[in-house]
C-alpha cells in the first residue's frame, strides 16, 4: 500500500493547495454549463474505466462483494452524473420572480453562483458514493474542491487519487490524505462551503470550525433509523427488503435500519422469515455464513470489536439471539444477527449500531413506537411497512426524520429527484440532484429598476399625501 496515503498532509501543503484554488474559483464563476458537462462526462468515463480496479480495492479494504460495489458505490454516482448532465442548463438558468405589491415597477431574478472553494470530508463506509457524489454537485455548480477521504480505505483512495488526477488539475480538484490532524488543518482554512459525511459527534466539530469562518455546511450524519412493521404489512416482502437493507455493506450504512419495531401478533412470523432469509442468502451454518463471499466485513478490528461488545452486552442483559450472534474482531467479522427482547438498558438500544445487528422490539399500539422515536434525536431515515393508510398518515405526521419511506428501504438515497439529508442531529442541509447543486450554489438575488420608479411616491418629505398612501397600503396588506 502507498505509504503516502497513510501519512498526515503537512499544514504548509494544505495552505498552498487552498491558496492555489483561490484564483481558479474566481475564474470558474464564468464557466458555462457546457464546460462543466464536459468535466462530468470525463469523470464518468474515468470512473467506468476503473470499475475492475475499484472492485479489487473494495475487496482489499473490507471484503465488499463486487455486486455491492456496483450497486451502492458506482450506480449512485453514475445516476448523479446523469441527472446533472441532463438538467444542468435548466439548473443554471436564472429564475424569474414576479414583483410583489411593494416592488411594482421592478423585475427580479435569482442567480445561481458558485460558492467558491469547497471542502468534502468523506467517510469510510461508502468511500466512492459519499465523496464523488458531492463532487459531482460541486463541479456542476462551478466550484473548486479539496477532498479529504477517510484514512481507513487506502486501497480505494489510491484508485480515486489516480482517477481524479486524470480528470482535474489540482487547482480545481485536489485530494489530500491524512487523519485527524489533516482534517483539523483543513478546517482551519476559510472555505466557502464544507460538505461532511460522518457521525453526529464529529459533525458538531465540523460545524464549530465552519462557524469561525461563517462557512455554509452540509452535514450528512446518522442516528438510530427505526423500521416499523404493523400487522397489515406484507411480511414476506418486508422481511426480504429489511434484511437486504440491514445487511448491505454489512450494516455499515447511515440509513440502514437500526431498530426493528414489530407489532406483537406478527412478531414471531416476521422473525422466522428474516432468519430463513439470512440462511438462504449467506449460509445455513455459522461456518457457511463466516465464509460467505456475499457478506462484507467490518472496516477494521476495532469496529468489529465494538459491534461484538454490543452483542455481548445485550445478551448479558437478557436479549434473545434469534439468528447469528457470532463475531471475531481479528477477522473483522460479525455475523448477521437478530436480537429479540433487547432491554432498554442495553447499549445496543441507545447508540447507533453501524453493523449487521438488528435489535427487535415488539409493540402493541403504534403510539408506543411514536413515543419512543420522539423521545430521541431525529433519525436520518424512518421506515414503515403497512397497508393501513391511517397508520401511514399518523406515523408521517407525528414524527420527524430526514426521510420517511413506506414499504421500502434504502432506496430514497438512490433517488436523485429527492433531497437527501437529515434533521438536526442526523444532519443539516440536503444533497443529490438539484438539491446538491443548490447546496454548492449561492442563490443571489438580482433586482432591476423599471422605467417607472414607483417608490418615489414614498421619498421624503413625508407629506400627508404620502402618509395616506402608506396607510392605504398597510390597510390593503393586513387583509390577508
C-alpha positions in Angstrom: 0.0 0.0 0.0 1.2 3.5 -0.8 2.7 4.9 2.4 1.9 8.4 1.3 -1.8 7.7 1.7 -1.3 6.8 5.3 0.5 10.0 6.4 -0.8 13.3 7.5 -0.6 16.1 4.9 1.7 18.9 6.2 -0.2 22.1 7.1 2.1 24.0 4.6 0.9 21.8 1.7 -2.7 22.3 2.7 -2.3 26.1 2.8 -0.5 26.0 -0.5 -3.3 23.9 -2.1 -6.0 26.1 -0.7 -4.3 29.2 -1.9 -3.8 27.8 -5.4 -7.6 27.2 -5.7 -8.5 30.8 -5.0 -7.8 32.3 -8.4 -9.3 29.2 -10.1 -12.5 29.5 -8.1 -12.9 33.1 -9.3 -12.3 32.0 -12.9 -14.9 29.3 -12.6 -17.6 31.8 -12.0 -17.7 32.4 -15.7 -17.8 28.7 -16.6 -20.7 27.6 -18.8 -23.0 24.6 -18.4 -21.3 23.1 -21.5 -17.9 23.4 -19.9 -19.0 21.8 -16.7 -20.7 19.0 -18.5 -17.5 18.1 -20.4 -15.8 17.6 -17.0 -18.6 15.5 -15.7 -18.5 13.3 -18.7 -14.8 12.8 -18.3 -15.3 11.9 -14.7 -18.0 9.4 -15.7 -15.6 7.8 -18.2 -12.7 7.7 -15.7 -14.9 6.0 -13.1 -16.1 3.3 -15.5 -12.6 2.7 -16.7 -11.6 1.9 -13.1 -14.5 -0.4 -12.3 -12.4 -3.5 -12.0 -9.8 -1.6 -10.0 -12.4 -0.5 -7.6 -13.8 -4.0 -7.2 -10.3 -5.1 -6.2 -9.7 -2.1 -3.9 -13.0 -2.6 -2.0 -12.2 -6.3 -1.6 -8.9 -5.3 0.0 -10.2 -2.6 2.2 -13.2 -4.5 3.7 -14.1 -7.5 1.7 -17.0 -5.8 -0.1 -18.6 -8.0 -2.8 -18.2 -6.7 -6.4 -22.0 -6.6 -6.9 -22.4 -4.4 -3.8 -19.6 -2.1 -5.1 -21.6 -1.7 -8.3 -24.9 -1.3 -6.6 -24.1 1.0 -3.8 -21.0 2.9 -5.0 -20.9 3.2 -8.8 -24.6 3.3 -9.7 -25.5 6.2 -7.4 -22.6 8.3 -8.7 -23.4 7.4 -12.4 -27.0 8.4 -11.8 -25.9 11.6 -10.1 -23.8 12.5 -13.2 -26.7 11.6 -15.4 -29.0 13.9 -13.5 -26.5 16.8 -13.6 -25.6 16.4 -17.3 -29.2 16.2 -18.4 -30.5 19.1 -16.3 -27.6 21.4 -15.7 -28.7 24.0 -18.3 -32.0 24.2 -16.6 -30.5 24.4 -13.1 -28.1 27.2 -14.0 -30.8 29.3 -15.7 -31.7 32.4 -13.7 -35.2 32.0 -12.2 -37.6 34.9 -12.8 -39.5 36.2 -9.7 -42.8 38.1 -10.1 -42.9 41.5 -8.4 -44.7 42.0 -5.2 -47.1 44.8 -4.4 -44.3 46.8 -2.7 -41.9 46.3 -5.6 -44.1 47.1 -8.6 -42.2 48.5 -11.4 -39.1 46.3 -10.9 -38.0 43.0 -12.3 -36.3 40.3 -10.3 -34.3 37.1 -10.8 -32.5 34.5 -8.6 -29.0 33.8 -10.0 -27.1 30.6 -9.2 -23.5 31.5 -8.5 -20.7 29.1 -7.4 -19.9 29.3 -3.7 -16.1 29.1 -4.4 -13.6 26.9 -2.6 -15.3 23.9 -1.1 -14.2 21.0 1.2 -15.5 17.5 1.1 -14.7 15.2 4.0 -15.7 11.7 3.3 -16.4 8.6 5.5 -15.1 5.1 5.1 -18.3 3.2 4.7 -19.1 4.3 1.1 -15.8 6.0 0.1 -16.8 6.5 -3.5 -20.5 7.4 -3.5 -20.2 9.7 -0.5 -17.2 11.6 -1.9 -17.7 11.5 -5.7 -21.4 12.1 -5.4 -20.9 15.5 -3.7 -18.1 16.2 -6.0 -20.4 15.9 -9.0 -22.7 18.5 -7.4 -19.8 20.8 -6.6 -18.4 20.6 -10.2 -21.9 21.1 -11.7 -22.2 24.3 -9.6 -18.8 25.6 -10.7 -16.6 25.3 -7.6 -13.1 24.1 -6.7 -12.9 21.3 -4.3 -10.4 19.8 -1.8 -11.3 16.2 -0.8 -10.2 14.6 2.4 -11.2 10.9 2.2 -11.2 8.5 5.1 -7.8 7.1 6.1 -9.4 3.7 6.6 -9.8 2.9 2.9 -6.3 3.3 1.5 -6.9 0.9 -1.5 -10.0 2.7 -2.7 -8.3 6.1 -2.1 -5.4 5.1 -4.3 -7.8 4.4 -7.2 -9.6 7.7 -6.5 -6.3 9.6 -6.4 -5.3 8.4 -9.8 -8.8 8.8 -11.3 -9.2 12.4 -10.2 -5.7 13.4 -11.2 -6.5 12.2 -14.7 -9.6 14.4 -14.9 -8.8 17.6 -12.9 -5.9 19.8 -12.2 -5.1 20.3 -8.5 -6.1 23.9 -8.6 -9.7 22.7 -9.3 -10.0 19.3 -7.5 -7.3 18.0 -5.1 -7.2 15.0 -2.8 -5.3 15.4 0.5 -4.8 12.4 2.8 -4.5 12.0 6.5 -6.5 11.6 9.7 -7.4 13.9 12.5 -4.5 16.4 12.1 -5.2 16.8 8.4 -8.9 17.3 8.9 -8.2 19.9 11.6 -5.7 21.8 9.4 -8.2 21.8 6.5 -11.0 23.1 8.8 -8.7 26.0 9.7 -8.9 27.2 6.1 -11.7 29.7 5.2 -13.7 27.5 2.8 -16.9 28.9 1.4 -18.7 25.5 1.9 -18.0 22.3 3.8 -19.6 19.0 3.0 -19.1 16.4 5.7 -20.4 12.9 6.0 -19.9 11.1 9.3 -21.1 10.8 12.9 -23.1 13.5 14.7 -20.2 13.9 17.2 -17.7 14.8 14.6 -20.4 16.8 12.7 -20.6 19.1 15.7 -16.8 19.7 15.5 -17.1 20.5 11.8 -19.9 22.9 12.3 -18.0 24.7 15.1 -15.0 25.0 12.8 -17.1 26.3 10.0 -18.6 28.9 12.3 -15.2 30.5 12.7 -15.3 31.5 9.0 -19.1 31.7 8.7 -18.8 28.9 6.0 -22.0 27.2 5.0 -22.2 23.5 5.7 -23.9 20.3 4.5 -23.8 17.7 7.3 -24.9 14.2 6.4 -24.8 12.4 9.8 -26.7 9.4 11.1 -28.6 8.1 14.1 -30.9 5.2 15.0 -33.1 4.8 12.0 -36.2 2.8 13.0 -38.2 0.4 10.9 -41.8 -0.3 11.9 -43.8 -3.3 10.7 -47.5 -3.5 11.6 -49.9 -6.4 11.3 -51.2 -5.1 7.9 -47.8 -5.3 6.2 -46.8 -7.8 3.6 -44.5 -9.8 5.9 -42.7 -11.7 3.1 -41.8 -8.5 1.2 -40.9 -6.7 4.4 -38.5 -9.4 5.5 -36.8 -9.5 2.1 -36.2 -5.8 1.9 -35.4 -5.2 5.5 -32.8 -7.9 5.6 -31.3 -6.6 2.3 -31.2 -3.0 3.7 -29.7 -4.1 7.0 -27.0 -6.4 5.7 -25.9 -4.3 2.6 -22.3 -3.4 3.3 -22.6 -5.5 6.5 -24.9 -2.9 8.0 -22.3 -0.1 7.7 -24.8 2.3 6.2 -26.0 5.6 7.7 -29.6 4.8 6.5 -29.6 1.2 7.5 -32.5 0.0 9.7 -31.2 0.3 13.3 -34.1 -1.0 15.4 -37.0 -3.1 14.2 -40.4 -2.5 15.8 -42.9 -5.3 15.1 -46.5 -5.5 16.1 -46.7 -8.3 18.6 -49.2 -10.5 16.8 -46.8 -10.8 13.7 -43.5 -10.6 15.6 -42.7 -14.3 15.6 -43.7 -14.8 12.0 -41.6 -11.9 10.7 -38.5 -13.1 12.7 -39.0 -16.6 11.3 -38.9 -15.2 7.7 -35.9 -13.0 8.5 -34.0 -15.9 9.9 -34.7 -18.1 6.9 -33.6 -15.3 4.5 -30.3 -15.0 6.3 -29.7 -18.7 5.9 -30.8 -18.6 2.2 -28.6 -15.7 1.3 -25.4 -16.3 3.4 -25.5 -20.0 4.5 -27.2 -22.4 6.9 -24.4 -22.9 9.3 -22.2 -20.5 11.2 -19.2 -21.6 9.2 -21.0 -21.1 5.9 -22.0 -17.6 6.9 -18.5 -16.7 8.0 -17.1 -17.9 4.7 -19.8 -16.2 2.5 -18.3 -14.1 -0.3 -21.6 -12.1 -0.3 -21.1 -10.6 3.2 -18.8 -7.6 3.6 -16.5 -7.3 6.6 -16.2 -4.6 9.3 -13.8 -1.8 8.2 -11.2 -2.7 10.9 -10.8 -4.9 14.0 -11.6 -2.1 16.4 -15.0 -1.5 14.8 -15.7 -5.3 14.8 -14.8 -5.4 18.5 -17.2 -2.6 19.2 -20.1 -4.4 17.5 -19.2 -7.7 19.2 -19.2 -5.9 22.6 -22.7 -4.5 21.8 -24.0 -8.0 21.1 -22.4 -9.5 24.3 -23.8 -6.6 26.4 -27.3 -7.1 25.1 -27.1 -10.9 25.7 -25.8 -10.4 29.2 -28.8 -8.2 29.9 -31.3 -10.8 28.7 -31.6 -10.3 24.9 -32.5 -13.4 22.9 -30.4 -14.4 19.9 -32.8 -15.2 17.0 -30.0 -15.5 14.4 -26.3 -15.1 14.4 -24.5 -13.6 17.4 -21.0 -14.7 16.4 -18.1 -12.3 16.0 -14.4 -12.3 15.5 -12.7 -8.9 15.9 -9.3 -10.0 14.4 -11.1 -11.3 11.3 -13.2 -8.1 11.1 -16.2 -10.4 11.1 -19.7 -10.0 12.7 -22.4 -12.5 11.8 -25.8 -11.2 10.6 -27.6 -11.0 13.9 -31.2 -10.7 15.1 -31.8 -10.0 18.8 -35.2 -10.1 20.4 -36.3 -8.7 23.8 -33.4 -6.2 23.9 -33.8 -4.3 27.2 -33.7 -0.5 27.1 -30.6 -0.5 29.3 -28.5 -2.3 26.6 -26.0 -0.1 24.7 -27.4 -1.6 21.5 -30.7 0.1 22.3 -29.1 3.5 22.9 -26.4 4.0 20.3 -26.1 3.8 16.5 -25.0 0.2 15.7 -23.4 0.6 12.2 -23.1 -3.2 11.8 -25.1 -6.3 10.8 -27.0 -6.4 14.0 -30.7 -5.7 14.3 -32.5 -5.4 17.7 -36.2 -6.3 17.6 -38.8 -4.8 19.8 -42.5 -6.0 19.9 -45.3 -3.4 20.3 -49.0 -3.4 20.7 -50.1 0.1 19.7 -48.4 2.4 17.3 -48.3 5.3 19.8 -45.8 3.3 21.9 -43.4 3.4 19.0 -44.0 7.0 18.2 -43.3 8.0 21.8 -40.1 6.1 21.7 -39.0 7.7 18.4 -39.9 11.2 19.5 -38.1 10.8 22.8 -34.8 10.5 21.0 -32.9 12.6 18.3 -34.5 12.8 14.9 -33.3 9.9 12.8 -31.8 10.1 9.3 -34.4 7.7 8.0 -37.7 6.2 9.2 -39.1 3.1 7.6 -42.7 1.9 7.8 -44.2 -1.3 6.5 -48.0 -1.0 6.5 -51.1 -1.3 4.2 -53.2 0.8 6.7 -53.5 4.3 5.4 -54.4 5.9 8.7 -51.3 4.4 10.3 -49.1 5.7 7.4 -50.6 9.2 7.8 -50.2 9.0 11.6 -46.6 8.0 11.6 -45.7 10.5 8.9 -47.4 13.4 10.7 -46.3 12.5 14.2 -42.6 12.0 13.6 -39.7 14.0 12.1 -36.8 12.4 10.2 -34.5 13.1 7.3 -36.7 10.9 5.1 -39.7 8.6 5.6 -40.0 5.5 3.4 -43.2 3.4 3.2 -43.0 -0.2 2.2 -39.4 0.0 1.0 -35.9 0.5 2.4 -32.7 2.4 1.5 -34.0 3.4 -2.0 -34.5 7.1 -1.0 -30.7 7.5 -1.1 -30.7 6.5 -4.8 -33.5 8.9 -5.9 -31.7 11.9 -7.4 -35.1 13.7 -7.6 -35.4 13.7 -3.8 -33.5 15.8 -1.2 -31.2 13.6 0.8 -30.3 14.8 4.3 -31.1 14.6 7.9 -32.9 16.7 10.5 -30.9 18.3 13.4 -28.8 15.6 15.0 -29.0 13.5 11.8 -27.9 16.2 9.5 -28.2 19.7 8.1 -28.9 20.6 4.5 -29.6 18.3 1.5 -27.8 16.7 -1.4 -28.4 14.8 -4.6 -29.5 16.2 -7.9 -31.0 19.7 -7.9 -30.6 19.8 -4.1 -26.9 19.0 -4.3 -26.5 21.7 -7.0 -28.2 24.2 -4.7 -26.1 23.2 -1.7 -22.9 24.2 -3.6 -24.5 27.3 -5.1 -25.2 30.8 -3.8 -28.7 31.9 -4.6 -28.1 35.5 -5.4 -31.0 38.0 -5.6 -30.9 40.4 -8.5 -33.4 43.2 -8.8 -33.6 45.7 -11.7 -35.5 49.0 -11.6 -38.0 49.7 -14.3 -38.8 52.7 -16.4 -41.3 53.9 -13.8 -39.9 54.4 -10.3 -43.0 53.9 -8.2 -41.1 54.0 -4.9 -40.6 57.8 -5.5 -44.1 58.2 -4.1 -42.6 57.5 -0.7 -39.5 59.6 -0.8 -39.1 62.5 1.8 -40.5 64.9 2.6 -43.2 62.7 4.3 -46.3 64.7 3.5 -49.8 63.9 4.5 -50.4 62.5 1.0 -47.5 60.1 1.3 -48.7 59.0 4.7 -52.2 58.4 3.4 -50.6 56.2 0.6 -48.8 54.2 3.3 -51.9 53.9 5.4 -53.8 52.6 2.3 -51.0 50.1 1.5 -50.9 48.7 5.1 -54.7 48.6 5.2 -54.7 46.5 2.0 -51.9 44.1 3.2 -53.5 43.5 6.6 -56.5 41.9 4.9 -54.5 38.7 4.1 
